[in-house]
Amino acid sequence: MRPTRGGAPREGKRHVLRWIAVAAVVILASGTLAAYLKYRAVYDSITRVTVPGSELGKRPPDFSTASENILVYGNDSRKGLDKHQQVLLHTGSDQTDNTDTIMIIHLSPGHHEVTVMSIPRDTMVPMYECDSSPGYAGQLADPNSYVQINSLLQAGGPGCLWKTVEQLTGIYINHFIGIGMLGFVKVVNDLGGVNICVPFNVNDPVSGLNLPSGEDHINGVQALAFWRTREDVGNGSDLERIQRDQFMSAQVVKGVLGSGLLSDPLRLLSVVTDAAASMTTDGGMSVSDLVGIAQSLRSVSSKHVQFITAPNQAWQANPNRVQFAQPQADEVFSAIAHDVTVPKVKVTPSARPSSAGAQVLTTSPSNVKVKILNGSGQQGIAAQAATALTSRGFDVTGTGNAASFAYTNSVIEFSSPADMAAVNTLKQELTHVTDLQDSTLAPGTVELILGSDFTGLVQGSTASATPTASPSMSASPSMSTSASPGASASPSASGSAVASLAQNTNGITAAASCASDSSAFSGPLSP
């Protein structure tokens, strides 16, 4: 008698299917558990700081809820580095929590545009009240005292830096991310290194940077040395260091966008994992937030990632420090806070005939008393300009060095509107020049500070021999940009989208070639 169809063989199939199902559940559960444990391990290795809203004080409004602002800082403390790492990274053993890199990363709605604004480490800021917390003494509010912004982390932890940046800029900060030096090295290595350009051989014993001239592909240790190099290159300023670092960041962005990293969550998680032990975030930021933000940028174009520096000028109490230049800085801050337009800076029209036949107020060059200052560090530049202007009839009262060699564009500083005839006359002889009123200057003499882009006077230009002001026009001080490489004036008064801030503030986009940053190396400390 033949066995009934579907007897034992069918039971055997069911038995096999049950085991396959069990195995599938076990595999799925194991994979889920492994993924959970991986995220948990990364999550636990990140230092997370919960900053109560009460500690931040009265916060600025979140004007653009569809955009996001992330405060990013680089912690140069040597805490956690063993002696071998200290030697390898040329760091020494200083345990102070200073923030030599401070940036606001603004992600426009849809994350199709990114603005990275650097805040110089030497910026002087008011002392706001910062609560004490484990490891931090805090600080008392003192409206009459100022501190260097890079000291705030040591005084009151990340919350103190967060609060100060919000109060000064009016930009609502959604999250903060701090990264230590070892984490920076690991991330650059995970990305496969980065291309940078140097116009001459560099051998800096302080940072350990040793590179031949030209384009170099460097690893994480060299990238950290490049990022930190300041004292022995160009004019030795932090502003020039920021400029060089922005060019390197542009190359990093191009490399990341071209590698497909942002479309690969496993590779992204690997990068975050390597950085996690050196990373500090606010309590509200998760690992998935970090990976999600990175993935959301996978379709952004390098030309839509821009790097700018907060408009600044020398601090009056100490020319080796800086302060935000107003109103230019507030205009940039407002553009970022609202993710809307920022007015281009107005400049006084040049003293040339208008279409109506009238001219703005000028005077004879012989009536223009001008002191010429070297603001670029280029040897002999002030004497060169003095000879040229004297030959054109100007009364050069003297030459010297500016308080800083960090100027890119030239600047004419004047005491009051009464000096505008002299300012306008002098401006006819120059290109890429702005004017800035400084009431502390002596009336009657203007100061010409030459920037690194000065190559000589305008060819064939001759200032008007006599005043030719239209009776209906009067001289008035112009709004100008800061006396720093972080800003430059534009001849238009029309609005410009936040995405064009780099164009309007002398910044760059990530599409910039690393070979175009030679001006960031100019100064008396370079060969």
C-alpha positions as CSV (number, residue, x, y, z in Angstrom):
1,M,0.0,0.0,0.0
2,R,1.5,3.4,-1.1
3,P,1.9,6.1,1.6
4,T,-0.7,8.8,1.6
5,R,0.4,12.0,-0.3
6,G,1.6,14.7,1.9
7,G,2.4,12.4,4.9
8,A,5.9,12.3,6.4
9,P,7.6,14.3,3.6
10,R,5.2,17.2,4.3
11,E,5.9,17.1,8.0
12,G,9.6,17.1,7.2
13,K,9.2,20.2,5.1
14,R,7.3,21.9,7.9
15,H,10.1,21.0,10.3
16,V,12.7,22.5,8.0
17,L,10.7,25.7,7.5
18,R,10.3,26.1,11.2
19,W,14.0,25.9,11.7
20,I,14.6,28.3,8.8
21,A,12.1,30.7,10.5
22,V,13.8,30.4,13.8
23,A,17.2,30.9,12.3
24,A,16.0,34.0,10.5
25,V,14.6,35.4,13.7
26,V,17.9,34.7,15.5
27,I,19.9,36.2,12.7
28,L,17.7,39.3,12.6
29,A,17.7,39.6,16.3
30,S,21.5,39.2,16.4
31,G,21.9,41.9,13.7
32,T,19.6,44.2,15.5
33,L,21.3,43.6,18.8
34,A,24.7,44.1,17.2
35,A,23.6,47.4,15.6
36,Y,22.1,48.5,18.9
37,L,25.2,47.6,20.8
38,K,27.3,49.4,18.2
39,Y,25.3,52.6,18.5
40,R,25.2,52.2,22.3
41,A,29.0,51.9,22.5
42,V,29.4,55.0,20.3
43,Y,26.8,56.8,22.3
44,D,28.5,56.0,25.6
45,S,31.9,57.0,24.4
46,I,30.8,60.5,23.5
47,T,31.0,63.0,26.3
48,R,27.5,64.4,26.6
49,V,26.8,67.7,28.5
50,T,23.3,68.6,29.4
51,V,22.9,72.4,29.5
52,P,19.7,73.5,31.2
53,G,17.8,76.3,29.4
54,S,18.1,78.4,32.6
55,E,21.9,78.4,32.2
56,L,21.7,79.9,28.8
57,G,19.6,82.9,30.0
58,K,17.2,84.7,27.7
59,R,17.9,83.0,24.3
60,P,17.5,84.6,20.9
61,P,14.4,83.6,18.9
62,D,14.6,80.6,16.6
63,F,13.6,82.7,13.6
64,S,14.0,79.9,11.0
65,T,12.8,76.6,12.4
66,A,13.5,74.9,9.1
67,S,17.2,75.6,9.3
68,E,19.7,74.4,11.9
69,N,22.7,76.1,13.6
70,I,25.5,74.0,15.1
71,L,28.2,75.4,17.3
72,V,31.4,73.5,16.6
73,Y,34.6,74.0,18.5
74,G,38.0,72.4,18.6
75,N,39.4,71.7,22.1
76,D,43.1,71.9,22.2
77,S,43.5,70.4,25.6
78,R,46.1,67.6,25.9
79,K,43.9,65.7,28.4
80,G,43.7,62.0,27.5
81,L,46.8,62.1,25.3
82,D,49.6,59.8,26.5
83,K,53.3,61.0,26.2
84,H,53.8,59.2,22.9
85,Q,50.7,61.0,21.4
86,Q,51.9,64.3,22.8
87,V,55.3,63.9,21.0
88,L,53.7,62.6,17.8
89,L,51.2,65.6,17.7
90,H,53.8,68.2,18.9
91,T,51.3,69.3,21.5
92,G,53.1,69.5,24.8
93,S,51.2,68.6,28.0
94,D,49.1,71.7,28.7
95,Q,45.8,70.5,30.2
96,T,43.9,73.8,29.7
97,D,40.5,73.6,27.9
98,N,41.0,76.3,25.3
99,T,39.0,76.5,22.0
100,D,41.3,77.7,19.3
101,T,38.7,76.8,16.7
102,I,35.1,78.2,17.0
103,M,32.6,77.9,14.2
104,I,28.9,78.2,13.6
105,I,27.7,75.8,10.9
106,H,24.4,77.0,9.4
107,L,22.4,74.4,7.5
108,S,19.8,76.2,5.4
109,P,16.3,74.6,5.0
110,G,16.5,71.4,3.1
111,H,20.3,71.2,3.9
112,H,21.1,72.2,0.3
113,E,23.3,75.1,1.4
114,V,25.8,75.3,4.2
115,T,27.5,78.3,5.7
116,V,30.5,77.9,8.0
117,M,31.3,81.1,10.0
118,S,34.6,81.2,11.9
119,I,34.8,83.2,15.1
120,P,38.5,84.2,15.8
121,R,40.0,82.8,19.0
122,D,41.3,86.2,19.8
123,T,37.8,87.9,19.9
124,M,37.2,89.8,23.1
125,V,33.8,89.3,24.5
126,P,31.9,90.6,27.6
127,M,31.9,88.4,30.8
128,Y,28.5,86.8,31.0
129,E,27.4,84.8,34.1
130,C,28.3,81.2,33.6
131,D,27.2,78.5,36.1
132,S,29.8,76.3,37.8
133,S,29.7,72.6,37.1
134,P,31.9,69.6,37.8
135,G,35.4,70.6,36.6
136,Y,34.4,74.2,35.9
137,A,34.5,77.1,38.3
138,G,32.1,79.2,36.3
139,Q,32.3,83.0,36.0
140,L,30.5,86.0,37.4
141,A,28.9,88.6,35.2
142,D,30.9,91.8,34.8
143,P,29.6,94.1,32.1
144,N,32.8,96.2,32.3
145,S,35.2,93.4,31.8
146,Y,36.1,91.4,28.7
147,V,37.7,88.0,28.2
148,Q,39.2,86.2,25.2
149,I,36.5,83.9,23.7
150,N,38.8,80.9,23.6
151,S,39.0,80.9,27.4
152,L,35.3,80.4,28.0
153,L,35.4,76.6,27.9
154,Q,38.0,76.5,30.7
155,A,35.9,78.9,32.8
156,G,32.4,77.5,32.4
157,G,32.4,74.5,30.1
158,P,30.5,74.2,26.8
159,G,27.5,76.0,28.2
160,C,29.5,79.1,28.8
161,L,30.7,79.2,25.2
162,W,27.2,78.4,23.9
163,K,25.6,81.2,26.0
164,T,28.2,83.8,25.0
165,V,28.0,83.0,21.3
166,E,24.2,83.2,21.3
167,Q,24.1,86.5,23.3
168,L,26.6,88.2,21.0
169,T,25.4,87.0,17.7
170,G,21.6,86.6,18.2
171,I,21.9,83.3,16.4
172,Y,19.8,80.5,18.0
173,I,22.1,77.5,18.5
174,N,20.4,74.1,18.1
175,H,23.3,71.8,19.1
176,F,27.0,72.0,19.8
177,I,29.9,69.6,18.9
178,G,33.3,69.7,20.4
179,I,36.2,67.7,18.9
180,G,39.6,67.0,20.5
181,M,42.9,66.9,18.6
182,L,43.1,63.1,18.5
183,G,39.6,62.9,17.1
184,F,40.5,65.4,14.4
185,V,43.4,63.2,13.4
186,K,41.3,60.0,13.2
187,V,38.6,61.6,11.2
188,V,41.1,63.0,8.6
189,N,42.7,59.5,8.4
190,D,39.2,57.9,7.9
191,L,38.6,60.3,5.0
192,G,41.8,59.2,3.4
193,G,43.7,62.4,4.0
194,V,43.4,65.8,2.4
195,N,45.1,67.8,-0.3
196,I,46.6,71.2,0.7
197,C,48.8,73.7,-1.0
198,V,51.8,75.6,0.3
199,P,53.6,78.3,-1.8
200,F,57.0,77.5,-0.2
201,N,58.7,74.8,1.9
202,V,57.3,74.9,5.4
203,N,59.1,73.7,8.5
204,D,57.4,74.8,11.7
205,P,59.0,73.4,14.8
206,V,56.1,74.6,17.0
207,S,53.3,72.6,15.2
208,G,55.6,70.0,13.6
209,L,54.5,70.9,10.1
210,N,57.1,70.0,7.5
211,L,56.0,70.1,3.9
212,P,57.6,70.8,0.5
213,S,56.1,73.6,-1.6
214,G,53.3,72.8,-4.0
215,E,50.3,70.5,-3.5
216,D,50.6,67.9,-0.9
217,H,48.4,65.0,0.2
218,I,48.6,64.8,4.0
219,N,47.4,62.5,6.7
220,G,45.7,63.3,10.0
221,V,48.8,64.1,12.0
222,Q,50.0,66.5,9.3
223,A,46.5,68.0,8.9
224,L,46.4,68.8,12.6
225,A,49.9,70.4,12.3
226,F,48.7,72.5,9.4
227,W,45.5,73.5,11.3
228,R,47.6,74.7,14.2
229,T,50.4,76.4,12.4
230,R,50.4,80.1,13.1
231,E,53.5,81.6,14.8
232,D,56.1,81.0,12.1
233,V,54.1,81.6,8.9
234,G,52.8,84.7,7.1
235,N,52.1,87.5,9.7
236,G,51.7,85.1,12.6
237,S,48.1,86.0,13.1
238,D,45.1,83.8,14.0
239,L,43.1,85.5,11.2
240,E,45.6,84.2,8.6
241,R,45.5,80.8,10.2
242,I,41.7,80.8,9.9
243,Q,42.1,81.7,6.2
244,R,44.4,78.7,5.6
245,D,42.2,76.4,7.6
246,Q,39.2,77.4,5.5
247,F,41.0,76.4,2.3
248,M,41.9,73.1,3.8
249,S,38.3,72.6,4.9
250,A,37.2,73.3,1.4
251,Q,39.4,70.4,0.1
252,V,38.0,68.1,2.8
253,V,34.4,68.9,1.7
254,K,35.3,68.2,-1.9
255,G,36.9,64.9,-0.9
256,V,33.9,63.8,1.2
257,L,31.3,64.8,-1.5
258,G,33.3,63.0,-4.2
259,S,33.9,59.8,-2.2
260,G,30.2,58.8,-1.6
261,L,30.8,58.7,2.1
262,L,27.6,60.6,3.0
263,S,25.5,57.9,1.2
264,D,27.1,55.1,3.2
265,P,25.7,54.9,6.7
266,L,28.1,52.2,7.8
267,R,31.2,54.2,6.7
268,L,29.7,57.3,8.4
269,L,29.1,55.4,11.6
270,S,32.8,54.2,11.4
271,V,34.0,57.8,11.2
272,V,31.8,58.9,14.1
273,T,33.0,55.9,16.1
274,D,36.6,56.9,15.6
275,A,35.9,60.5,16.6
276,A,33.5,59.6,19.5
277,A,36.1,59.2,22.3
278,S,37.3,62.8,21.5
279,M,33.9,64.3,21.0
280,T,31.6,66.3,23.3
281,T,28.0,67.1,22.4
282,D,25.0,68.6,24.1
283,G,22.6,66.1,25.7
284,G,20.0,66.5,23.0
285,M,22.2,65.2,20.2
286,S,22.2,61.5,19.5
287,V,24.4,59.3,17.3
288,S,21.6,59.0,14.8
289,D,21.3,62.8,14.7
290,L,25.0,63.0,13.8
291,V,24.8,60.4,11.1
292,G,21.5,61.8,9.9
293,I,22.8,65.4,9.5
294,A,25.8,64.1,7.5
295,Q,23.6,61.9,5.3
296,S,21.2,64.9,4.6
297,L,24.2,66.7,3.0
298,R,25.0,64.0,0.5
299,S,23.4,65.9,-2.5
300,V,24.9,69.4,-1.6
301,S,27.2,70.9,-4.1
302,S,30.7,72.1,-3.1
303,K,29.9,75.6,-4.5
304,H,27.0,75.8,-2.0
305,V,29.2,75.2,1.0
306,Q,30.8,78.6,2.0
307,F,33.4,79.6,4.6
308,I,33.4,83.1,6.1
309,T,34.9,84.8,9.1
310,A,32.9,87.0,11.4
311,P,33.7,90.6,10.4
312,N,36.2,91.9,12.9
313,Q,38.7,94.7,13.6
314,A,41.5,95.3,16.0
315,W,40.5,95.7,19.7
316,Q,41.2,99.2,20.8
317,A,42.7,98.1,24.1
318,N,45.1,95.6,22.5
319,P,45.8,95.4,18.8
320,N,46.8,91.8,19.2
321,R,43.1,91.0,19.9
322,V,40.0,91.6,17.8
323,Q,36.4,92.6,18.3
324,F,33.4,92.3,16.1
325,A,33.2,95.1,13.5
326,Q,29.8,96.9,13.6
327,P,27.4,97.1,11.9
328,Q,28.9,94.6,9.4
329,A,29.0,91.7,11.9
330,D,25.4,92.2,13.0
331,E,24.3,92.2,9.4
332,V,26.0,88.8,8.8
333,F,24.7,87.4,12.1
334,S,21.2,88.5,11.2
335,A,21.4,86.9,7.8
336,I,22.4,83.6,9.4
337,A,19.8,83.8,12.2
338,H,16.9,84.5,9.8
339,D,18.3,82.6,6.8
340,V,17.2,85.5,4.7
341,T,19.0,88.3,2.9
342,V,21.8,90.5,4.1
343,P,22.4,94.0,2.8
344,K,25.6,94.5,1.0
345,V,27.7,97.1,2.6
346,K,27.3,100.6,1.2
347,V,30.4,102.5,0.2
348,T,30.9,106.1,-0.7
349,P,30.8,106.6,-4.5
350,S,34.1,107.4,-6.2
351,A,34.7,111.0,-7.0
352,R,34.0,110.7,-10.7
353,P,31.4,112.5,-12.8
354,S,27.9,111.2,-12.4
355,S,25.4,110.8,-15.3
356,A,23.9,114.1,-14.1
357,G,27.3,115.9,-14.4
358,A,27.7,116.4,-10.6
359,Q,30.6,115.0,-8.6
360,V,31.0,114.0,-5.0
361,L,33.1,116.2,-2.8
362,T,36.9,116.0,-3.5
363,T,39.8,118.3,-3.0
364,S,43.3,118.9,-4.4
365,P,45.8,116.1,-3.6
366,S,48.1,118.8,-2.1
367,N,45.3,119.3,0.6
368,V,45.3,115.6,1.5
369,K,47.5,114.8,4.4
370,V,47.9,111.0,4.6
371,K,49.9,108.7,6.8
372,I,50.6,105.3,5.2
373,L,50.7,102.1,7.2
374,N,51.8,98.6,6.2
375,G,48.8,96.3,7.0
376,S,50.0,93.3,5.0
377,G,53.5,92.7,6.3
378,Q,55.0,92.9,2.8
379,Q,58.4,94.6,3.1
380,G,58.7,98.1,1.6
381,I,55.0,98.4,0.6
382,A,54.4,101.6,2.6
383,A,57.5,103.3,1.2
384,Q,56.4,102.3,-2.3
385,A,53.0,103.8,-1.9
386,A,54.4,106.9,-0.2
387,T,56.7,107.6,-3.2
388,A,53.9,107.0,-5.7
389,L,51.4,109.3,-3.9
390,T,54.0,112.0,-3.3
391,S,54.6,112.0,-7.1
392,R,50.9,112.7,-7.6
393,G,50.9,115.7,-5.3
394,F,49.7,114.1,-2.0
395,D,51.1,115.3,1.3
396,V,52.5,112.1,2.9
397,T,53.1,112.8,6.5
398,G,54.8,109.5,7.4
399,T,54.9,105.7,7.1
400,G,54.9,102.8,9.5
401,N,53.3,99.5,10.4
402,A,49.6,99.0,11.2
403,A,48.6,97.4,14.5
404,S,48.1,94.1,12.5
405,F,49.4,92.5,9.4
406,A,46.1,90.8,8.8
407,Y,44.6,93.2,6.2
408,T,43.6,91.8,2.9
409,N,41.8,94.9,1.4
410,S,43.2,98.4,1.9
411,V,41.4,100.7,4.3
412,I,41.3,104.5,4.6
413,E,40.6,105.5,8.1
414,F,39.4,109.1,8.9
415,S,38.3,111.1,11.9
416,S,35.0,112.8,10.9
417,P,32.8,113.7,7.9
418,A,34.9,116.8,7.5
419,D,37.7,114.6,6.2
420,M,35.5,113.0,3.4
421,A,36.9,115.3,0.7
422,A,40.4,113.9,1.4
423,V,39.1,110.4,1.6
424,N,37.3,110.6,-1.8
425,T,40.3,112.1,-3.4
426,L,42.6,109.4,-2.1
427,K,40.2,106.6,-3.1
428,Q,40.5,107.6,-6.8
429,E,44.1,106.4,-6.7
430,L,43.3,102.9,-5.3
431,T,41.4,99.7,-6.0
432,H,39.8,97.3,-3.5
433,V,39.7,100.0,-0.8
434,T,37.1,100.8,1.8
435,D,36.8,103.6,4.3
436,L,36.2,103.5,8.0
437,Q,35.5,106.3,10.4
438,D,37.6,106.2,13.6
439,S,36.8,109.2,15.9
440,T,40.0,108.6,17.8
441,L,42.2,109.8,14.9
442,A,43.4,113.3,14.7
443,P,41.2,115.5,12.4
444,G,42.8,116.6,9.2
445,T,45.0,113.6,8.5
446,V,43.7,110.3,7.0
447,E,45.5,107.0,7.4
448,L,45.9,104.6,4.5
449,I,46.4,101.0,5.7
450,L,47.6,98.9,2.8
451,G,46.3,95.3,2.5
452,S,47.9,92.3,0.9
453,D,46.1,92.8,-2.4
454,F,47.7,96.2,-2.9
455,T,49.9,96.1,-6.1
456,G,50.1,99.8,-6.8
457,L,48.1,102.9,-7.6
458,V,45.5,103.1,-10.3
459,Q,47.2,103.6,-13.6
460,G,46.6,106.9,-15.3
461,S,44.5,108.2,-12.4
462,T,44.9,111.8,-11.4
463,A,42.9,113.3,-8.6
464,S,40.8,116.4,-9.2
465,A,42.8,119.6,-8.8
466,T,40.0,121.5,-7.3
467,P,36.9,120.8,-5.3
468,T,34.0,120.0,-7.6
469,A,31.1,119.3,-5.3
470,S,27.7,119.7,-6.5
471,P,25.8,122.1,-4.2
472,S,23.1,119.5,-3.6
473,M,25.6,116.9,-2.3
474,S,27.3,116.7,1.0
475,A,30.0,114.4,2.3
476,S,28.9,111.7,4.7
477,P,30.8,108.8,6.3
478,S,30.3,105.5,4.6
479,M,29.5,102.1,6.0
480,S,32.5,99.9,5.5
481,T,33.6,96.4,6.2
482,S,36.0,95.5,9.0
483,A,39.7,96.1,8.8
484,S,40.3,92.4,8.5
485,P,40.5,89.6,5.9
486,G,37.1,88.4,7.0
487,A,35.1,91.1,5.2
488,S,35.1,93.4,2.2
489,A,32.8,96.1,1.0
490,S,30.6,95.7,-2.1
491,P,29.7,98.5,-4.4
492,S,26.0,97.6,-4.4
493,A,23.4,98.3,-1.8
494,S,21.1,95.6,-2.9
495,G,20.3,92.6,-0.8
496,S,22.1,89.3,-1.2
497,A,21.0,85.8,-0.1
498,V,22.6,84.1,2.8
499,A,24.1,81.7,0.3
500,S,26.1,84.6,-1.1
501,L,27.8,85.7,2.1
502,A,31.1,84.3,1.0
503,Q,31.0,86.5,-2.1
504,N,30.1,89.6,-0.1
505,T,32.5,89.0,2.9
506,N,35.7,87.9,1.2
507,G,35.1,84.3,2.1
508,I,35.4,81.2,-0.1
509,T,33.3,78.2,-1.2
510,A,34.3,74.6,-1.0
511,A,34.8,74.7,-4.8
512,A,37.9,76.9,-4.3
513,S,41.2,75.5,-5.4
514,C,43.8,75.0,-2.7
515,A,46.3,76.7,-5.0
516,S,44.4,80.0,-4.6
517,D,45.2,80.6,-1.0
518,S,48.7,82.0,-1.4
519,S,47.6,85.3,0.3
520,A,47.1,83.3,3.5
521,F,50.8,82.7,3.6
522,S,51.9,86.3,3.0
523,G,53.8,88.3,5.6
524,P,57.2,89.0,7.1
525,L,57.5,85.5,8.7
526,S,57.4,83.7,5.3
527,P,60.3,83.4,2.9
